[in-house]
Amino acid sequence: MDTREKLDAFQKRIDNDEKIEPKDWMPDRYRKQLIRMMSQHAHSEIVGMLPEGNWITRAPSLERKLVLLAKVQDEAGHGLYLYSSTETLGARRQELVEDYIYGTAKYSSIFNYPTLTYADICVIGWLVDGAAIVNQTMLAKSSYGPYARANIRICREESFHKKQGYEMLAKMAAGTPEQRRMAQDAVNRWWWPTLMMFGPPDDESPNSAELIRWKVKTKTNDELRQSYVDQMVMEAEAIGIKLPDPELKYNNNTGHWDFGEIPWDEFWNVIKGNGPMNRERIKARRKAYEEGAWVREAAMEYARKKQLREEKAS
Amino acid sequence: MSTLETIPNSKKEVLVEILLRLADDRLILGHRLSEWAGHAPELEEDLALANIALDMIGHASALYGYAAQLEDKPDEDHYAYFRDDIDFKNIALTELPRGDFAFTTARLFLFSTFSYLLYNNITQVIEEEQFNGIIKKHFNEIKYHLRHSREWVLRLGDGTDLSKLKIQQAIDDLWMYTGEMFETDKTENLAAGYNLFIDVPVLKNEWMKWVTETLEEATLKTPDNNQYMFTGSRQGRHTEHLGRLLAEMQFLRRSYPDADWK
């Protein structure tokens, strides 16, 4: 088969909702796009450990401390799982990691915001994981088998995190005046950045059409964003939290909630590296990577010596 | 019981004191391990250290919960959040700052070896059913902590020249804090009399044997026991590090004690 025929056969498989597996033929561009998306997803899980980790040592009860620690551990697990899935496409974990801590690879901009109070932890669980679930539920149907399966597993755990965050936020929203203040303040700070998690508007999203044609994604950024808003309006109301958008209004014609203009300048700025925590996040990840180098080298050297001894013995 | 208080005078008071000593070691070391989340040398270690921290803080929580039940206190958080450093009973080894990965590994290995031997022995003497049940359950997880930290001592000791230097330094630096593991006092003597604890000094020889064997296999030297040994933490005389750890751990809960945080 020549390339044209291969491409047609590939598209036909996609159109028939078949899953593409690691050893199947795939266009280079499909492979590249997936490596980009999947590793970006993995980096986000890892960088996401930092803002949440910021409150582990200060969590206000042992139970909440355990819940948060387990959540951060889950993020590490997701990262590991996603890096392994990306490796099925021929990428190497170390190169992917170095690509974002020294190079130009991206991670979700949401983690470039600081966690100032404990309510931020609840809001990350509710809004950030809530947004991630909307996105990942779609990705669980992705045409690339390993990525789809990774997302099924991740969604299951994220749903649990979201529930825990939402329940604690509800408790704070119904708690003492100080707790209510922290809860509302956190929502005010995180609401708009979570809307940006779905990426630029459709008319400014360069990769979307291709990803949808290949069924890597099945919905556009704006469609996903709208279903997130519709869901969150209800959930906020149920716990007496106000979403900081005066233009939020139910639209009878569309059956959806209309919302105000997203501050896209901020979005592009944070992507460029100018968010409140961009530099610190990268610095923290670089530090862990560089300070861990001697440990990784020792483990490799030990494994080499051990193998040598075993070979000699046999 | 701080330096100001008297020896417990009932079986219940002795039991509470023992529960707090066990729990404090685990909460404080668990706290130090939890500081690694997101900063470990590799992703697999982020998972493993968080896992061990979860176990330790979980163990502490269960032991505090039992003490709260005995003393009629609201819950486990009473002990973690509303006591001062002079009330805490953990050994100083557990409160020392996080350090690098060699320090973390060495501390976890020295402590887990002790913890393994202690739990293995006390499950055989404790008659109190609830207490014994808790300890037995936790013992299974301690086996993993010991195995994991031992494997890393071997990797670092018999890895590169640099890793060997670092892990040896960590073992040497920590050695003066290992004496407290095997100290005993009137409270523990009473506890042994009630079949709630053992005479911990008897564990020392076996601990030395296990530690020395691993260090030898890792091509490392066992430090000399004839050196200054830190003492006093079980009676509330800590290093300066504990106060700062507690300030961080307790601030939010103490700032708003009337709020519901569970």
Interface residues (C-beta under 8 A of the other chain):
Chain A: I46 M49 L50 G53 I56 T57 R58 A59 P60 S61 L62 E63 R64 K65 L66 L69 A70 V72 Q73 A76 G77 G79 L80 Y83 Y118 K171 G175 T176 E178 Q179 A284 K287 A288 E291 G292 A293 W294 V295 R296 E297 A298 A299 E301 Y302 K305
Chain B: L27 H31 S34 E35 A37 G38 H39 A40 P41 E42 L43 E44 E45 D46 L47 A50 N51 A53 L54 I57 G58 A60 S61 Y64 E76 D77 A80 Y81 D100 F101 L154 R155 L156 D158 G159 T160 L162 S163 K166 E248 M249 F251 L252 R253 Y256 D258 A259 D260 W261 K262
